Amino acid sequence: MSQVLPFWQGKPIRFILDCTTFRSDATIVYLGLLVHSRVLPVAWAVMPALEKWEEKQWSIVARLLDQIIPYLGEADCTLIADRGLTGFPLVKICRDRKFHYLLRVCKEHTCQRKMSKGWASWCRFDAFL
């Protein structure tokens, strides 16, 4: 990290958050740097796939982000995550670290939008996208 990430200081950076199954006994939660169309892994954690684990998913993601932040300076960072790793806890983690976020969600999921007159009622994403 100390060799790669300082190059990106002051530049827009996109990180990918993803999980990869390794055999049937482990899952790798990784954070990768998106460079052109390639992803360069910069931080990861290996978790048991079928066993119960003490550390929760969101604390792992927060820890991975906290590992890279000291090397980024004032970089403009965006975290991109697929629908298996999205939700309000991830939004909070990104906001707390001043990261932008782009999250892929299923059209069947619901949200409550903030409108000019207050909060709208809950609706599915496919109702307004």
Backbone as a chain_set.jsonl record, in Angstrom:
{"seq": "MSQVLPFWQGKPIRFILDCTTFRSDATIVYLGLLVHSRVLPVAWAVMPALEKWEEKQWSIVARLLDQIIPYLGEADCTLIADRGLTGFPLVKICRDRKFHYLLRVCKEHTCQRKMSKGWASWCRFDAFL", "coords": {"N": [[0.82, -1.191, 0.0], [1.954, 1.221, 0.752], [3.612, 1.759, -1.355], [2.046, 1.918, -3.656], [-0.449, 3.375, -3.274], [0.16, 6.15, -2.523], [0.696, 7.425, -4.972], [-1.772, 8.088, -5.957], [-2.701, 10.197, -4.467], [-4.607, 13.112, -4.098], [-5.96, 12.71, -6.442], [-8.869, 11.523, -8.269], [-10.182, 8.488, -7.056], [-11.271, 5.16, -7.46], [-12.591, 2.559, -5.648], [-13.192, -0.928, -5.394], [-15.412, -2.996, -3.724], [-15.702, -6.276, -2.773], [-16.612, -9.773, -2.536], [-15.092, -12.965, -2.635], [-15.475, -16.353, -3.122], [-13.504, -18.916, -1.818], [-12.653, -22.041, -2.497], [-14.707, -24.262, -0.617], [-14.586, -23.497, 1.931], [-13.843, -20.915, 2.683], [-14.141, -17.329, 2.469], [-13.135, -14.478, 0.746], [-12.981, -11.203, 1.6], [-12.527, -8.341, -0.112], [-10.841, -5.279, -0.937], [-10.355, -3.384, -3.689], [-8.349, -1.469, -5.955], [-9.525, 0.335, -8.63], [-8.226, 0.407, -11.745], [-8.177, 1.617, -14.819], [-9.625, -0.896, -16.556], [-9.114, -2.839, -14.754], [-8.763, -4.478, -11.541], [-6.904, -3.869, -8.75], [-6.035, -5.571, -5.997], [-5.883, -4.218, -2.729], [-6.379, -4.386, -0.002], [-7.516, -6.917, 2.211], [-9.474, -9.54, 3.767], [-9.657, -12.784, 5.079], [-12.252, -14.947, 5.574], [-14.024, -17.513, 7.349], [-16.175, -19.64, 5.486], [-18.433, -21.238, 6.119], [-18.512, -21.433, 8.858], [-19.39, -19.812, 11.968], [-18.378, -16.496, 12.628], [-16.577, -14.219, 14.636], [-16.102, -11.493, 14.088], [-18.024, -8.988, 12.607], [-19.444, -8.434, 9.319], [-19.59, -5.689, 8.515], [-17.811, -4.425, 10.222], [-15.464, -5.515, 9.349], [-15.287, -4.458, 6.743], [-15.097, -1.719, 7.401], [-12.65, -1.781, 8.757], [-10.917, -2.541, 6.672], [-11.097, -0.284, 4.989], [-10.082, 1.633, 6.754], [-7.452, 0.792, 6.885], [-6.351, 1.616, 4.449], [-6.729, 4.366, 4.259], [-4.707, 6.099, 5.502], [-2.788, 6.298, 3.483], [-3.831, 7.783, 1.427], [-4.083, 10.551, 1.488], [-5.535, 13.587, 0.512], [-7.25, 12.475, -1.367], [-9.956, 12.023, -3.697], [-12.27, 9.809, -3.092], [-14.199, 7.023, -4.188], [-16.356, 4.416, -3.39], [-17.296, 1.405, -4.772], [-19.804, -0.98, -4.796], [-21.328, -4.187, -5.034], [-24.665, -5.629, -5.111], [-24.782, -7.591, -3.087], [-23.318, -6.6, -1.012], [-24.385, -4.234, -0.033], [-26.162, -1.579, 1.646], [-27.559, 0.355, 4.373], [-25.634, 0.345, 6.524], [-23.196, 0.274, 5.105], [-23.315, 2.676, 3.694], [-23.155, 4.464, 5.839], [-20.569, 3.845, 6.805], [-19.042, 4.722, 4.617], [-19.733, 7.48, 4.517], [-18.774, 8.335, 7.038], [-16.077, 8.207, 6.574], [-15.688, 10.0, 4.61], [-15.985, 9.12, 1.975], [-17.247, 8.821, -1.318], [-20.006, 6.938, -2.663], [-21.124, 4.233, -4.674], [-23.626, 2.155, -5.158], [-24.905, -0.941, -6.071], [-28.163, -2.025, -6.367], [-31.013, -4.199, -5.949], [-33.915, -4.048, -8.005], [-36.257, -4.661, -6.726], [-35.961, -3.93, -4.103], [-36.674, -1.548, -1.483], [-37.011, 1.993, -0.759], [-36.962, 5.152, 0.933], [-37.525, 8.236, -0.262], [-36.118, 11.526, -0.06], [-37.901, 14.359, -0.507], [-38.77, 17.643, -1.817], [-40.813, 18.518, -0.172], [-40.523, 17.068, 2.116], [-40.259, 13.714, 3.431], [-40.935, 11.094, 1.174], [-43.325, 8.401, 0.723], [-42.524, 4.93, 1.321], [-41.121, 3.152, -1.409], [-40.612, 0.917, -4.206], [-37.478, 0.503, -5.919], [-37.701, 0.165, -8.698], [-39.909, 1.667, -9.27], [-39.273, 4.285, -9.674], [-36.9, 4.452, -11.066]], "CA": [[0.0, 0.0, 0.0], [2.79, 2.416, 0.855], [4.26, 1.981, -2.647], [1.062, 2.135, -4.718], [-1.509, 4.347, -3.009], [0.543, 7.571, -2.535], [0.632, 7.94, -6.34], [-3.134, 8.535, -6.216], [-3.07, 11.317, -3.604], [-5.105, 14.288, -4.81], [-6.634, 12.309, -7.676], [-10.06, 10.7, -8.016], [-9.893, 7.053, -6.952], [-12.429, 4.28, -7.32], [-12.302, 1.269, -5.029], [-14.208, -1.959, -5.546], [-15.584, -3.872, -2.568], [-16.302, -7.512, -3.263], [-16.301, -11.03, -1.85], [-14.799, -14.074, -3.521], [-15.448, -17.642, -2.435], [-12.302, -19.717, -2.051], [-13.088, -23.408, -2.214], [-15.995, -24.226, 0.083], [-14.357, -23.23, 3.342], [-13.42, -19.55, 2.992], [-14.566, -16.206, 1.643], [-12.198, -13.356, 0.823], [-13.579, -9.878, 1.475], [-11.392, -7.54, -0.542], [-10.963, -3.913, -1.402], [-9.425, -3.264, -4.8], [-8.214, -0.193, -6.649], [-9.928, 0.218, -10.027], [-7.286, 1.084, -12.635], [-8.722, 1.343, -16.147], [-10.652, -1.931, -16.412], [-8.539, -3.856, -13.868], [-8.868, -4.237, -10.111], [-5.686, -4.219, -8.035], [-6.374, -5.724, -4.576], [-5.005, -3.477, -1.829], [-6.635, -4.818, 1.371], [-8.439, -8.039, 2.211], [-9.6, -10.367, 4.959], [-10.15, -14.122, 4.766], [-13.236, -15.342, 6.572], [-14.586, -18.848, 7.119], [-17.403, -19.565, 4.688], [-19.57, -21.919, 6.725], [-18.474, -21.302, 10.31], [-19.755, -18.509, 12.512], [-17.179, -15.722, 12.906], [-16.83, -13.202, 15.646], [-16.098, -10.143, 13.519], [-19.147, -8.769, 11.703], [-19.084, -8.014, 7.96], [-19.381, -4.249, 8.366], [-16.586, -4.028, 10.916], [-14.368, -5.912, 8.459], [-15.221, -3.444, 5.677], [-14.564, -0.496, 8.009], [-11.222, -2.016, 9.029], [-10.193, -2.502, 5.396], [-11.004, 1.122, 4.566], [-9.191, 2.327, 7.673], [-6.077, 0.406, 6.556], [-5.847, 2.318, 3.267], [-6.909, 5.817, 4.367], [-3.484, 6.865, 5.754], [-1.985, 6.407, 2.264], [-4.586, 8.458, 0.371], [-4.049, 12.01, 1.578], [-6.81, 14.257, 0.238], [-7.813, 11.901, -2.591], [-11.403, 11.975, -3.854], [-12.481, 8.359, -3.161], [-15.526, 6.459, -4.38], [-16.424, 2.981, -3.167], [-18.302, 0.751, -5.608], [-20.123, -2.292, -4.228], [-22.423, -4.92, -5.654], [-25.852, -5.73, -4.266], [-24.585, -8.455, -1.925], [-22.587, -5.861, 0.017], [-24.922, -2.884, 0.083], [-27.101, -1.327, 2.722], [-27.29, 1.576, 5.116], [-24.361, 0.317, 7.248], [-22.107, 0.632, 4.198], [-23.445, 4.113, 3.453], [-22.621, 5.133, 7.031], [-19.118, 3.653, 6.8], [-18.495, 5.619, 3.587], [-19.911, 8.873, 4.956], [-17.868, 8.595, 8.157], [-14.713, 8.305, 6.046], [-15.753, 10.984, 3.525], [-15.948, 8.438, 0.695], [-18.471, 8.744, -2.108], [-20.34, 5.53, -2.826], [-21.982, 3.828, -5.779], [-24.065, 0.845, -4.719], [-25.861, -1.602, -6.95], [-29.253, -2.603, -5.591], [-32.061, -4.889, -6.713], [-35.057, -3.176, -8.263], [-37.338, -5.017, -5.817], [-35.737, -3.322, -2.786], [-37.422, -0.312, -1.28], [-36.345, 3.11, -0.107], [-37.799, 6.308, 1.207], [-36.809, 9.367, -0.862], [-36.326, 12.851, 0.506], [-38.448, 15.254, -1.524], [-38.76, 19.041, -1.386], [-41.827, 18.712, 0.876], [-40.293, 16.092, 3.19], [-40.002, 12.34, 3.013], [-41.98, 10.393, 0.427], [-43.609, 7.077, 1.279], [-41.628, 3.881, 0.858], [-41.454, 2.593, -2.727], [-39.577, 0.083, -4.82], [-36.587, 1.234, -6.814], [-38.164, 0.154, -10.093], [-41.024, 2.605, -9.432], [-38.798, 5.616, -10.078], [-35.668, 4.372, -11.871]], "C": [[0.864, 1.254, 0.0], [3.489, 2.732, -0.463], [3.275, 2.398, -3.735], [0.136, 3.317, -4.447], [-1.058, 5.808, -2.985], [0.516, 8.198, -3.935], [-0.726, 8.581, -6.611], [-3.561, 9.715, -5.362], [-3.483, 12.52, -4.452], [-5.824, 13.981, -6.105], [-7.921, 11.557, -7.333], [-9.7, 9.216, -8.048], [-11.212, 6.305, -6.819], [-11.955, 2.95, -6.746], [-13.492, 0.347, -5.233], [-14.222, -2.789, -4.266], [-16.287, -5.124, -3.055], [-15.909, -8.679, -2.369], [-16.059, -12.1, -2.899], [-14.737, -15.343, -2.689], [-14.173, -18.375, -2.821], [-12.596, -21.126, -1.568], [-14.44, -23.342, -1.515], [-15.826, -23.789, 1.527], [-13.961, -21.795, 3.68], [-14.012, -18.548, 2.004], [-13.552, -15.086, 1.839], [-12.993, -12.078, 0.602], [-12.424, -8.977, 1.062], [-11.809, -6.161, -1.023], [-9.907, -3.742, -2.479], [-9.471, -1.887, -5.428], [-8.554, -0.416, -8.117], [-8.988, 1.066, -10.876], [-7.644, 0.675, -14.055], [-9.804, 0.281, -15.993], [-10.171, -3.069, -15.504], [-8.736, -3.47, -12.404], [-7.604, -4.769, -9.436], [-6.031, -4.348, -6.551], [-5.367, -4.985, -3.699], [-5.218, -3.847, -0.361], [-7.666, -5.943, 1.327], [-8.446, -8.73, 3.567], [-10.181, -11.707, 4.525], [-11.04, -14.569, 5.921], [-13.698, -16.774, 6.298], [-15.93, -18.746, 6.41], [-18.608, -20.148, 5.419], [-19.622, -21.776, 8.242], [-18.942, -19.914, 10.736], [-18.461, -17.783, 12.877], [-17.526, -14.579, 13.829], [-16.933, -11.807, 15.057], [-17.218, -10.023, 12.496], [-18.663, -8.209, 10.367], [-18.766, -6.528, 7.886], [-18.158, -3.77, 9.124], [-15.358, -4.429, 10.104], [-14.188, -4.868, 7.358], [-14.643, -2.144, 6.228], [-13.069, -0.633, 8.275], [-10.402, -1.959, 7.746], [-10.028, -1.066, 4.9], [-10.03, 1.892, 5.456], [-7.723, 1.984, 7.417], [-5.51, 1.228, 5.407], [-5.859, 3.838, 3.405], [-5.609, 6.576, 4.637], [-2.615, 7.096, 4.509], [-2.627, 7.266, 1.181], [-4.501, 9.977, 0.407], [-5.436, 12.59, 1.369], [-7.458, 13.728, -1.047], [-9.343, 11.885, -2.536], [-11.778, 10.517, -4.116], [-13.951, 7.997, -3.323], [-15.432, 4.957, -4.174], [-17.575, 2.423, -3.998], [-18.54, -0.646, -5.04], [-21.326, -2.888, -4.934], [-23.53, -5.158, -4.641], [-25.696, -6.65, -3.064], [-23.918, -7.743, -0.76], [-23.116, -4.443, 0.182], [-25.889, -2.782, 1.246], [-26.698, -0.073, 3.476], [-25.999, 1.508, 5.935], [-23.175, 0.69, 6.366], [-22.145, 2.117, 3.863], [-22.843, 4.883, 4.621], [-21.1, 5.025, 7.096], [-18.466, 4.611, 5.801], [-18.591, 7.078, 4.025], [-18.942, 9.232, 6.074], [-16.43, 8.804, 7.694], [-14.605, 9.275, 4.869], [-15.498, 10.362, 2.15], [-17.283, 8.662, -0.002], [-18.79, 7.259, -2.248], [-21.273, 5.356, -4.013], [-22.356, 2.384, -5.483], [-25.103, 0.285, -5.677], [-26.9, -2.279, -6.078], [-30.232, -3.311, -6.516], [-33.25, -3.954, -6.885], [-36.222, -3.467, -7.325], [-37.166, -4.401, -4.43], [-36.46, -1.988, -2.696], [-36.557, 0.762, -0.615], [-37.377, 4.207, 0.146], [-37.014, 7.521, 0.728], [-37.129, 10.667, -0.142], [-36.739, 13.784, -0.628], [-38.428, 16.681, -0.986], [-39.743, 19.306, -0.245], [-41.652, 17.732, 2.034], [-40.041, 14.714, 2.613], [-41.203, 11.748, 2.29], [-42.245, 9.043, 1.093], [-42.626, 6.064, 0.679], [-42.084, 3.368, -0.501], [-40.29, 1.767, -3.246], [-38.733, 0.921, -5.766], [-37.094, 1.259, -8.252], [-39.349, 1.085, -10.323], [-40.547, 3.978, -9.905], [-37.49, 5.584, -10.865], [-35.993, 3.996, -13.299]], "O": [[0.544, 2.234, -0.673], [3.919, 3.867, -0.669], [3.634, 3.151, -4.639], [-0.04, 4.173, -5.314], [-1.838, 6.665, -3.4], [0.327, 9.409, -4.052], [-0.822, 9.515, -7.406], [-4.684, 10.197, -5.512], [-2.793, 12.893, -5.401], [-6.257, 14.898, -6.802], [-8.051, 11.016, -6.234], [-9.004, 8.752, -8.951], [-12.141, 6.761, -6.154], [-11.05, 2.306, -7.278], [-14.643, 0.782, -5.242], [-13.177, -3.228, -3.786], [-17.346, -5.045, -3.678], [-14.991, -8.579, -1.555], [-16.736, -12.14, -3.927], [-14.037, -15.404, -1.679], [-13.81, -18.446, -3.995], [-12.767, -21.364, -0.372], [-15.237, -22.448, -1.8], [-16.803, -23.715, 2.273], [-13.759, -21.481, 4.854], [-14.334, -18.884, 0.864], [-13.159, -14.784, 2.966], [-13.603, -11.89, -0.451], [-11.444, -8.854, 1.796], [-12.94, -5.921, -1.445], [-8.716, -3.928, -2.23], [-10.509, -1.224, -5.431], [-7.944, -1.257, -8.777], [-8.954, 2.29, -10.747], [-7.44, -0.474, -14.448], [-10.82, 0.543, -15.349], [-10.768, -4.145, -15.494], [-8.859, -2.291, -12.071], [-7.278, -5.952, -9.535], [-6.295, -3.337, -5.9], [-4.156, -5.102, -3.891], [-4.318, -3.64, 0.452], [-8.582, -5.922, 0.504], [-7.555, -8.535, 4.394], [-11.093, -11.756, 3.699], [-10.633, -14.566, 7.083], [-13.757, -17.198, 5.144], [-16.728, -17.858, 6.709], [-19.702, -19.59, 5.336], [-20.676, -21.981, 8.845], [-18.893, -18.963, 9.956], [-17.535, -18.41, 13.391], [-18.634, -14.044, 13.798], [-17.772, -11.017, 15.489], [-17.345, -10.87, 11.613], [-17.603, -7.587, 10.293], [-17.778, -6.14, 7.263], [-17.524, -2.799, 8.711], [-14.327, -3.759, 10.163], [-13.066, -4.446, 7.075], [-13.787, -1.531, 5.59], [-12.308, 0.305, 8.04], [-9.311, -1.39, 7.733], [-8.951, -0.678, 4.447], [-9.248, 2.707, 4.968], [-6.842, 2.796, 7.7], [-4.312, 1.51, 5.386], [-5.083, 4.525, 2.741], [-5.415, 7.635, 4.039], [-1.789, 8.009, 4.499], [-2.032, 7.461, 0.122], [-4.829, 10.624, -0.587], [-6.402, 12.137, 1.981], [-8.148, 14.477, -1.738], [-9.938, 11.752, -1.467], [-11.624, 10.034, -5.238], [-14.828, 8.581, -2.687], [-14.54, 4.302, -4.714], [-18.698, 2.921, -3.928], [-17.594, -1.405, -4.827], [-22.226, -2.172, -5.374], [-23.349, -4.916, -3.448], [-26.434, -6.492, -2.091], [-23.952, -8.238, 0.367], [-22.348, -3.539, 0.509], [-26.37, -3.791, 1.761], [-25.628, 0.49, 3.244], [-25.312, 2.523, 6.043], [-22.245, 1.353, 6.828], [-21.094, 2.749, 3.759], [-22.104, 5.846, 4.418], [-20.419, 6.002, 7.407], [-17.453, 5.239, 6.11], [-17.619, 7.825, 3.909], [-18.352, 10.313, 6.061], [-15.656, 9.5, 8.351], [-13.566, 9.361, 4.216], [-14.885, 10.978, 1.278], [-18.33, 8.691, 0.646], [-17.935, 6.414, -1.98], [-22.099, 6.219, -4.311], [-21.51, 1.492, -5.548], [-26.061, 0.967, -6.043], [-26.559, -3.02, -5.157], [-30.27, -3.048, -7.718], [-33.55, -3.158, -5.995], [-37.09, -2.614, -7.142], [-38.123, -4.354, -3.657], [-36.81, -1.382, -3.71], [-35.529, 0.476, -0.002], [-38.498, 4.175, -0.363], [-35.942, 7.808, 1.261], [-38.249, 10.884, 0.321], [-35.997, 13.967, -1.593], [-38.101, 16.899, 0.181], [-39.531, 20.215, 0.558], [-42.559, 17.587, 2.855], [-39.658, 14.57, 1.452], [-42.342, 11.884, 2.737], [-41.464, 8.601, 1.936], [-41.987, 6.325, -0.34], [-43.277, 3.171, -0.73], [-39.152, 1.897, -2.794], [-39.198, 1.908, -6.336], [-36.934, 2.261, -8.948], [-39.758, 1.276, -11.469], [-41.325, 4.745, -10.471], [-37.023, 6.639, -11.294], [-35.09, 3.88, -14.127]]}, "num_chains": 1, "name": "protein.A"}
